[in-house]
Amino acid sequence: MPSSILASSTSQKSLFWPSQSGHIFKQRMREHPNVQQCYYVTGDLDFVLVVVTRTLQEYEDFTREALMEHPNVRSFTTLVSMDAVKSGYALPL
């Protein structure tokens, strides 16, 4: 299954976090089965998501439901993974 990496921007970080709307968005991402990873980040963007879907239609449905319909999501960019060059969580101990 292909992975998509989404970077999203909210209306204004200072207004979004730690507002109730910010907590709701984070909870929705924790619970959504297609979201494999979700990071609240610094800089121009607010969140980076790693999303896995079976089809392009399922991905479109996810973006509509989880991002486009959220009142504080201003924009998002999608990067589709062409190849997992390296993926893992092992720590070099």
N, CA, C and O atoms as a printed pandas DataFrame, in Angstrom:
     atom_number atom_name residue_name chain_id  residue_number  x_coord  y_coord  z_coord
0              1         N          MET        A               1    0.842   -1.180    0.000
1              2        CA          MET        A               1    0.000    0.000    0.000
2              3         C          MET        A               1    0.885    1.241    0.000
3              4         O          MET        A               1    1.836    1.330    0.777
4              5         N          PRO        A               2    0.578    2.187   -0.859
5              6        CA          PRO        A               2    1.397    3.405   -0.906
6              7         C          PRO        A               2    1.139    4.294    0.304
7              8         O          PRO        A               2    0.029    4.362    0.832
8              9         N          SER        A               3    2.195    4.966    0.720
9             10        CA          SER        A               3    2.085    5.931    1.812
10            11         C          SER        A               3    2.020    7.333    1.238
11            12         O          SER        A               3    2.625    7.626    0.207
12            13         N          SER        A               4    1.288    8.184    1.911
13            14        CA          SER        A               4    1.261    9.598    1.576
14            15         C          SER        A               4    1.720   10.365    2.791
15            16         O          SER        A               4    1.363   10.033    3.922
16            17         N          ILE        A               5    2.505   11.383    2.555
17            18        CA          ILE        A               5    2.955   12.253    3.624
18            19         C          ILE        A               5    2.271   13.589    3.408
19            20         O          ILE        A               5    2.415   14.202    2.350
20            21         N          LEU        A               6    1.534   14.039    4.397
21            22        CA          LEU        A               6    0.803   15.295    4.292
22            23         C          LEU        A               6    1.389   16.300    5.253
23            24         O          LEU        A               6    1.697   15.977    6.400
24            25         N          ALA        A               7    1.539   17.503    4.784
25            26        CA          ALA        A               7    1.953   18.609    5.633
26            27         C          ALA        A               7    0.799   19.587    5.643
27            28         O          ALA        A               7    0.360   20.041    4.587
28            29         N          SER        A               8    0.300   19.919    6.828
29            30        CA          SER        A               8   -0.856   20.800    6.899
30            31         C          SER        A               8   -0.543   22.069    7.667
31            32         O          SER        A               8    0.319   22.109    8.545
32            33         N          SER        A               9   -1.276   23.094    7.300
33            34        CA          SER        A               9   -1.155   24.394    7.921
34            35         C          SER        A               9   -2.521   24.778    8.451
35            36         O          SER        A               9   -3.525   24.624    7.755
36            37         N          THR        A              10   -2.569   25.277    9.675
37            38        CA          THR        A              10   -3.841   25.694   10.243
38            39         C          THR        A              10   -3.999   27.198   10.083
39            40         O          THR        A              10   -3.093   27.886    9.612
40            41         N          SER        A              11   -5.150   27.692   10.478
41            42        CA          SER        A              11   -5.439   29.102   10.254
42            43         C          SER        A              11   -4.405   30.010   10.918
43            44         O          SER        A              11   -3.929   30.956   10.290
44            45         N          GLN        A              12   -4.054   29.745   12.155
45            46        CA          GLN        A              12   -2.970   30.440   12.851
46            47         C          GLN        A              12   -2.558   29.563   14.011
47            48         O          GLN        A              12   -3.387   29.182   14.837
48            49         N          LYS        A              13   -1.276   29.244   14.072
49            50        CA          LYS        A              13   -0.813   28.323   15.108
50            51         C          LYS        A              13   -1.165   28.837   16.500
51            52         O          LYS        A              13   -1.587   28.059   17.356
52            53         N          SER        A              14   -0.998   30.129   16.736
53            54        CA          SER        A              14   -1.264   30.661   18.069
54            55         C          SER        A              14   -2.734   30.546   18.435
55            56         O          SER        A              14   -3.075   30.422   19.611
56            57         N          LEU        A              15   -3.614   30.587   17.427
57            58        CA          LEU        A              15   -5.037   30.438   17.694
58            59         C          LEU        A              15   -5.437   28.971   17.769
59            60         O          LEU        A              15   -6.359   28.602   18.497
60            61         N          PHE        A              16   -4.727   28.137   17.003
61            62        CA          PHE        A              16   -5.101   26.727   16.907
62            63         C          PHE        A              16   -4.696   25.962   18.151
63            64         O          PHE        A              16   -5.468   25.148   18.658
64            65         N          TRP        A              17   -3.506   26.212   18.644
65            66        CA          TRP        A              17   -2.976   25.436   19.751
66            67         C          TRP        A              17   -2.754   26.319   20.941
67            68         O          TRP        A              17   -2.166   27.381   20.741
68            69         N          PRO        A              18   -3.143   26.024   22.135
69            70        CA          PRO        A              18   -3.730   24.778   22.595
70            71         C          PRO        A              18   -5.255   24.831   22.689
71            72         O          PRO        A              18   -5.831   24.347   23.664
72            73         N          SER        A              19   -5.896   25.399   21.710
73            74        CA          SER        A              19   -7.348   25.543   21.741
74            75         C          SER        A              19   -8.057   24.192   21.734
75            76         O          SER        A              19   -7.452   23.153   21.467
76            77         N          GLN        A              20   -9.342   24.231   22.031
77            78        CA          GLN        A              20  -10.170   23.019   21.999
78            79         C          GLN        A              20  -10.155   22.411   20.605
79            80         O          GLN        A              20  -10.129   21.190   20.452
80            81         N          SER        A              21  -10.171   23.276   19.581
81            82        CA          SER        A              21  -10.139   22.799   18.198
82            83         C          SER        A              21   -8.849   22.023   17.922
83            84         O          SER        A              21   -8.874   21.012   17.220
84            85         N          GLY        A              22   -7.727   22.489   18.468
85            86        CA          GLY        A              22   -6.456   21.785   18.306
86            87         C          GLY        A              22   -6.474   20.425   18.960
87            88         O          GLY        A              22   -5.977   19.453   18.391
88            89         N          HIS        A              23   -7.044   20.344   20.151
89            90        CA          HIS        A              23   -7.154   19.062   20.846
90            91         C          HIS        A              23   -8.041   18.094   20.062
91            92         O          HIS        A              23   -7.744   16.904   19.966
92            93         N          ILE        A              24   -9.123   18.614   19.509
93            94        CA          ILE        A              24  -10.042   17.773   18.730
94            95         C          ILE        A              24   -9.339   17.239   17.490
95            96         O          ILE        A              24   -9.465   16.057   17.173
96            97         N          PHE        A              25   -8.595   18.097   16.778
97            98        CA          PHE        A              25   -7.876   17.655   15.587
98            99         C          PHE        A              25   -6.875   16.555   15.937
99           100         O          PHE        A              25   -6.816   15.532   15.254
100          101         N          LYS        A              26   -6.091   16.756   16.992
101          102        CA          LYS        A              26   -5.110   15.748   17.386
102          103         C          LYS        A              26   -5.787   14.424   17.755
103          104         O          LYS        A              26   -5.297   13.353   17.399
104          105         N          GLN        A              27   -6.904   14.503   18.463
105          106        CA          GLN        A              27   -7.629   13.291   18.835
106          107         C          GLN        A              27   -8.160   12.576   17.594
107          108         O          GLN        A              27   -8.084   11.350   17.505
108          109         N          ARG        A              28   -8.696   13.331   16.639
109          110        CA          ARG        A              28   -9.197   12.717   15.402
110          111         C          ARG        A              28   -8.082   12.012   14.647
111          112         O          ARG        A              28   -8.299   10.939   14.083
112          113         N          MET        A              29   -6.890   12.599   14.630
113          114        CA          MET        A              29   -5.761   11.966   13.937
114          115         C          MET        A              29   -5.324   10.710   14.680
115          116         O          MET        A              29   -4.976    9.716   14.044
116          117         N          ARG        A              30   -5.335   10.730   16.018
117          118        CA          ARG        A              30   -4.978    9.533   16.801
118          119         C          ARG        A              30   -5.918    8.375   16.503
119          120         O          ARG        A              30   -5.500    7.219   16.445
120          121         N          GLU        A              31   -7.192    8.700   16.315
121          122        CA          GLU        A              31   -8.216    7.659   16.152
122          123         C          GLU        A              31   -8.417    7.210   14.710
123          124         O          GLU        A              31   -8.988    6.145   14.477
124          125         N          HIS        A              32   -7.966    7.992   13.744
125          126        CA          HIS        A              32   -8.254    7.650   12.347
126          127         C          HIS        A              32   -7.399    6.455   11.908
127          128         O          HIS        A              32   -6.179    6.488   12.066
128          129         N          PRO        A              33   -8.011    5.413   11.366
129          130        CA          PRO        A              33   -7.260    4.205   11.017
130          131         C          PRO        A              33   -6.244    4.405    9.893
131          132         O          PRO        A              33   -5.276    3.647    9.817
132          133         N          ASN        A              34   -6.425    5.383    9.031
133          134        CA          ASN        A              34   -5.487    5.608    7.933
134          135         C          ASN        A              34   -4.250    6.400    8.360
135          136         O          ASN        A              34   -3.242    6.391    7.654
136          137         N          VAL        A              35   -4.312    7.073    9.482
137          138        CA          VAL        A              35   -3.180    7.874    9.956
138          139         C          VAL        A              35   -2.231    6.958   10.722
139          140         O          VAL        A              35   -2.565    6.450   11.792
140          141         N          GLN        A              36   -1.047    6.758   10.156
141          142        CA          GLN        A              36   -0.044    5.910   10.794
142          143         C          GLN        A              36    0.814    6.697   11.767
143          144         O          GLN        A              36    1.222    6.179   12.807
144          145         N          GLN        A              37    1.088    7.964   11.424
145          146        CA          GLN        A              37    1.896    8.826   12.274
146          147         C          GLN        A              37    1.369   10.258   12.144
147          148         O          GLN        A              37    0.895   10.659   11.081
148          149         N          CYS        A              38    1.457   11.015   13.228
149          150        CA          CYS        A              38    1.040   12.414   13.226
150          151         C          CYS        A              38    1.984   13.184   14.125
151          152         O          CYS        A              38    2.173   12.827   15.288
152          153         N          TYR        A              39    2.577   14.238   13.590
153          154        CA          TYR        A              39    3.518   15.056   14.339
154          155         C          TYR        A              39    3.062   16.509   14.348
155          156         O          TYR        A              39    2.725   17.059   13.300
156          157         N          TYR        A              40    3.050   17.125   15.507
157          158        CA          TYR        A              40    2.836   18.564   15.656
158          159         C          TYR        A              40    4.220   19.177   15.586
159          160         O          TYR        A              40    5.072   18.862   16.417
160          161         N          VAL        A              41    4.471   20.064   14.596
161          162        CA          VAL        A              41    5.829   20.507   14.307
162          163         C          VAL        A              41    5.968   22.027   14.394
163          164         O          VAL        A              41    4.979   22.759   14.414
164          165         N          THR        A              42    7.209   22.477   14.445
165          166        CA          THR        A              42    7.516   23.901   14.440
166          167         C          THR        A              42    7.709   24.366   12.998
167          168         O          THR        A              42    7.798   23.552   12.078
168          169         N          GLY        A              43    7.771   25.675   12.816
169          170        CA          GLY        A              43    8.030   26.234   11.494
170          171         C          GLY        A              43    6.758   26.669   10.801
171          172         O          GLY        A              43    5.753   26.965   11.448
172          173         N          ASP        A              44    6.808   26.706    9.477
173          174        CA          ASP        A              44    5.685   27.194    8.672
174          175         C          ASP        A              44    4.479   26.268    8.707
175          176         O          ASP        A              44    3.347   26.711    8.509
176          177         N          LEU        A              45    4.715   25.000    8.954
177          178        CA          LEU        A              45    3.636   24.014    8.982
178          179         C          LEU        A              45    3.284   23.687   10.414
179          180         O          LEU        A              45    4.052   23.970   11.334
180          181         N          ASP        A              46    2.131   23.094   10.600
181          182        CA          ASP        A              46    1.690   22.752   11.949
182          183         C          ASP        A              46    1.710   21.255   12.215
183          184         O          ASP        A              46    2.072   20.825   13.310
184          185         N          PHE        A              47    1.328   20.462   11.233
185          186        CA          PHE        A              47    1.273   19.015   11.396
186          187         C          PHE        A              47    1.876   18.327   10.191
187          188         O          PHE        A              47    1.758   18.807    9.064
188          189         N          VAL        A              48    2.526   17.195   10.434
189          190        CA          VAL        A              48    2.974   16.297    9.374
190          191         C          VAL        A              48    2.342   14.947    9.667
191          192         O          VAL        A              48    2.467   14.413   10.769
192          193         N          LEU        A              49    1.660   14.402    8.662
193          194        CA          LEU        A              49    0.966   13.121    8.811
194          195         C          LEU        A              49    1.552   12.106    7.850
195          196         O          LEU        A              49    1.949   12.457    6.739
196          197         N          VAL        A              50    1.610   10.862    8.265
197          198        CA          VAL        A              50    1.896    9.745    7.370
198          199         C          VAL        A              50    0.610    8.948    7.297
199          200         O          VAL        A              50    0.114    8.436    8.300
200          201         N          VAL        A              51    0.074    8.854    6.076
201          202        CA          VAL        A              51   -1.243    8.255    5.847
202          203         C          VAL        A              51   -1.100    7.111    4.859
203          204         O          VAL        A              51   -0.366    7.222    3.877
204          205         N          VAL        A              52   -1.801    6.009    5.117
205          206        CA          VAL        A              52   -1.803    4.872    4.204
206          207         C          VAL        A              52   -3.246    4.591    3.793
207          208         O          VAL        A              52   -4.137    4.480    4.636
208          209         N          THR        A              53   -3.460    4.477    2.482
209          210        CA          THR        A              53   -4.779    4.118    1.947
210          211         C          THR        A              53   -4.599    3.041    0.881
211          212         O          THR        A              53   -3.520    2.893    0.309
212          213         N          ARG        A              54   -5.655    2.305    0.627
213          214        CA          ARG        A              54   -5.599    1.243   -0.385
214          215         C          ARG        A              54   -5.746    1.788   -1.796
215          216         O          ARG        A              54   -5.162    1.254   -2.739
216          217         N          THR        A              55   -6.528    2.852   -1.940
217          218        CA          THR        A              55   -6.810    3.398   -3.272
218          219         C          THR        A              55   -6.730    4.915   -3.241
219          220         O          THR        A              55   -6.734    5.529   -2.174
220          221         N          LEU        A              56   -6.659    5.500   -4.404
221          222        CA          LEU        A              56   -6.669    6.952   -4.516
222          223         C          LEU        A              56   -8.014    7.510   -4.052
223          224         O          LEU        A              56   -8.066    8.588   -3.461
224          225         N          GLN        A              57   -9.090    6.788   -4.314
225          226        CA          GLN        A              57  -10.414    7.231   -3.857
226          227         C          GLN        A              57  -10.481    7.261   -2.333
227          228         O          GLN        A              57  -11.049    8.187   -1.754
228          229         N          GLU        A              58   -9.905    6.256   -1.685
229          230        CA          GLU        A              58   -9.875    6.227   -0.227
230          231         C          GLU        A              58   -9.055    7.398    0.316
231          232         O          GLU        A              58   -9.405    7.989    1.337
232          233         N          TYR        A              59   -7.963    7.727   -0.375
233          234        CA          TYR        A              59   -7.156    8.882    0.024
234          235         C          TYR        A              59   -7.958   10.178   -0.127
235          236         O          TYR        A              59   -7.938   11.033    0.757
236          237         N          GLU        A              60   -8.652   10.312   -1.236
237          238        CA          GLU        A              60   -9.484   11.498   -1.461
238          239         C          GLU        A              60  -10.558   11.617   -0.374
239          240         O          GLU        A              60  -10.812   12.707    0.138
240          241         N          ASP        A              61  -11.177   10.503   -0.031
241          242        CA          ASP        A              61  -12.181   10.501    1.038
242          243         C          ASP        A              61  -11.567   10.945    2.363
243          244         O          ASP        A              61  -12.168   11.719    3.108
244          245         N          PHE        A              62  -10.362   10.446    2.648
245          246        CA          PHE        A              62   -9.673   10.841    3.882
246          247         C          PHE        A              62   -9.420   12.346    3.911
247          248         O          PHE        A              62   -9.717   13.004    4.909
248          249         N          THR        A              63   -8.877   12.893    2.828
249          250        CA          THR        A              63   -8.568   14.328    2.828
250          251         C          THR        A              63   -9.834   15.169    2.981
251          252         O          THR        A              63   -9.826   16.194    3.662
252          253         N          ARG        A              64  -10.903   14.737    2.356
253          254        CA          ARG        A              64  -12.161   15.488    2.465
254          255         C          ARG        A              64  -12.676   15.450    3.909
255          256         O          ARG        A              64  -12.999   16.485    4.492
256          257         N          GLU        A              65  -12.744   14.260    4.465
257          258        CA          GLU        A              65  -13.303   14.082    5.814
258          259         C          GLU        A              65  -12.409   14.669    6.904
259          260         O          GLU        A              65  -12.887   15.388    7.781
260          261         N          ALA        A              66  -11.120   14.365    6.850
261          262        CA          ALA        A              66  -10.229   14.713    7.957
262          263         C          ALA        A              66   -9.622   16.104    7.845
263          264         O          ALA        A              66   -9.301   16.718    8.863
264          265         N          LEU        A              67   -9.459   16.616    6.620
265          266        CA          LEU        A              67   -8.772   17.893    6.467
266          267         C          LEU        A              67   -9.654   19.000    5.897
267          268         O          LEU        A              67   -9.763   20.074    6.488
268          269         N          MET        A              68  -10.277   18.744    4.765
269          270        CA          MET        A              68  -11.062   19.804    4.115
270          271         C          MET        A              68  -12.257   20.251    4.946
271          272         O          MET        A              68  -12.644   21.418    4.901
272          273         N          GLU        A              69  -12.838   19.338    5.697
273          274        CA          GLU        A              69  -14.018   19.676    6.481
274          275         C          GLU        A              69  -13.673   20.178    7.879
275          276         O          GLU        A              69  -14.568   20.548    8.639
276          277         N          HIS        A              70  -12.386   20.194    8.228
277          278        CA          HIS        A              70  -11.988   20.721    9.534
278          279         C          HIS        A              70  -11.890   22.243    9.424
279          280         O          HIS        A              70  -11.196   22.749    8.542
280          281         N          PRO        A              71  -12.567   22.975   10.295
281          282        CA          PRO        A              71  -12.638   24.429   10.149
282          283         C          PRO        A              71  -11.306   25.159   10.308
283          284         O          PRO        A              71  -11.175   26.285    9.829
284          285         N          ASN        A              72  -10.325   24.561   10.957
285          286        CA          ASN        A              72   -9.057   25.254   11.180
286          287         C          ASN        A              72   -7.949   24.860   10.218
287          288         O          ASN        A              72   -6.871   25.451   10.264
288          289         N          VAL        A              73   -8.175   23.888    9.350
289          290        CA          VAL        A              73   -7.141   23.500    8.401
290          291         C          VAL        A              73   -7.189   24.476    7.235
291          292         O          VAL        A              73   -8.161   24.518    6.480
292          293         N          ARG        A              74   -6.125   25.259    7.103
293          294        CA          ARG        A              74   -6.055   26.263    6.043
294          295         C          ARG        A              74   -5.624   25.641    4.719
295          296         O          ARG        A              74   -6.192   25.949    3.671
296          297         N          SER        A              75   -4.628   24.773    4.764
297          298        CA          SER        A              75   -4.136   24.151    3.536
298          299         C          SER        A              75   -3.358   22.890    3.892
299          300         O          SER        A              75   -2.987   22.672    5.045
300          301         N          PHE        A              76   -3.122   22.071    2.880
301          302        CA          PHE        A              76   -2.256   20.904    3.069
302          303         C          PHE        A              76   -1.600   20.546    1.751
303          304         O          PHE        A              76   -2.120   20.847    0.676
304          305         N          THR        A              77   -0.467   19.909    1.850
305          306        CA          THR        A              77    0.302   19.463    0.697
306          307         C          THR        A              77    0.505   17.966    0.831
307          308         O          THR        A              77    0.725   17.454    1.929
308          309         N          THR        A              78    0.431   17.273   -0.286
309          310        CA          THR        A              78    0.607   15.829   -0.274
310          311         C          THR        A              78    1.889   15.437   -1.000
311          312         O          THR        A              78    2.177   15.934   -2.089
312          313         N          LEU        A              79    2.640   14.552   -0.393
313          314        CA          LEU        A              79    3.809   13.939   -1.012
314          315         C          LEU        A              79    3.537   12.441   -1.043
315          316         O          LEU        A              79    3.362   11.829    0.010
316          317         N          VAL        A              80    3.497   11.847   -2.214
317          318        CA          VAL        A              80    3.238   10.411   -2.337
318          319         C          VAL        A              80    4.573    9.690   -2.385
319          320         O          VAL        A              80    5.447   10.029   -3.182
320          321         N          SER        A              81    4.719    8.704   -1.532
321          322        CA          SER        A              81    5.953    7.930   -1.480
322          323         C          SER        A              81    6.082    7.055   -2.721
323          324         O          SER        A              81    5.197    6.255   -3.026
324          325         N          MET        A              82    7.191    7.218   -3.429
325          326        CA          MET        A              82    7.475    6.408   -4.612
326          327         C          MET        A              82    8.201    5.118   -4.223
327          328         O          MET        A              82    8.035    4.079   -4.862
328          329         N          ASP        A              83    9.014    5.206   -3.155
329          330        CA          ASP        A              83    9.800    4.065   -2.715
330          331         C          ASP        A              83   10.231    4.305   -1.275
331          332         O          ASP        A              83   10.707    5.389   -0.940
332          333         N          ALA        A              84   10.070    3.317   -0.442
333          334        CA          ALA        A              84   10.541    3.418    0.943
334          335         C          ALA        A              84   12.022    3.051    0.956
335          336         O          ALA        A              84   12.377    1.879    1.081
336          337         N          VAL        A              85   12.862    4.035    0.830
337          338        CA          VAL        A              85   14.309    3.809    0.774
338          339         C          VAL        A              85   14.824    3.259    2.089
339          340         O          VAL        A              85   15.674    2.369    2.107
340          341         N          LYS        A              86   14.304    3.794    3.197
341          342        CA          LYS        A              86   14.641    3.273    4.516
342          343         C          LYS        A              86   13.472    3.569    5.438
343          344         O          LYS        A              86   12.955    4.686    5.461
344          345         N          SER        A              87   13.064    2.577    6.185
345          346        CA          SER        A              87   11.968    2.729    7.116
346          347         C          SER        A              87   12.243    1.845    8.319
347          348         O          SER        A              87   12.427    0.636    8.181
348          349         N          GLY        A              88   12.270    2.439    9.480
349          350        CA          GLY        A              88   12.505    1.639   10.675
350          351         C          GLY        A              88   12.614    2.503   11.895
351          352         O          GLY        A              88   12.724    3.725   11.801
352          353         N          TYR        A              89   12.583    1.868   13.043
353          354        CA          TYR        A              89   12.630    2.589   14.301
354          355         C          TYR        A              89   13.712    2.061   15.238
355          356         O          TYR        A              89   13.759    2.448   16.406
356          357         N          ALA        A              90   14.567    1.198   14.751
357          358        CA          ALA        A              90   15.616    0.628   15.598
358          359         C          ALA        A              90   16.606    1.717   15.993
359          360         O          ALA        A              90   16.995    2.542   15.167
360          361         N          LEU        A              91   17.007    1.712   17.252
361          362        CA          LEU        A              91   17.983    2.669   17.743
362          363         C          LEU        A              91   19.357    2.006   17.795
363          364         O          LEU        A              91   19.487    0.873   18.258
364          365         N          PRO        A              92   20.366    2.704   17.325
365          366        CA          PRO        A              92   21.723    2.125   17.357
366          367         C          PRO        A              92   22.301    2.190   18.769
367          368         O          PRO        A              92   22.968    3.161   19.124
368          369         N          LEU        A              93   22.047    1.168   19.565
369          370        CA          LEU        A              93   22.500    1.145   20.959
370          371         C          LEU        A              93   23.781    0.358   21.128
371          372         O          LEU        A              93   24.293    0.244   22.242
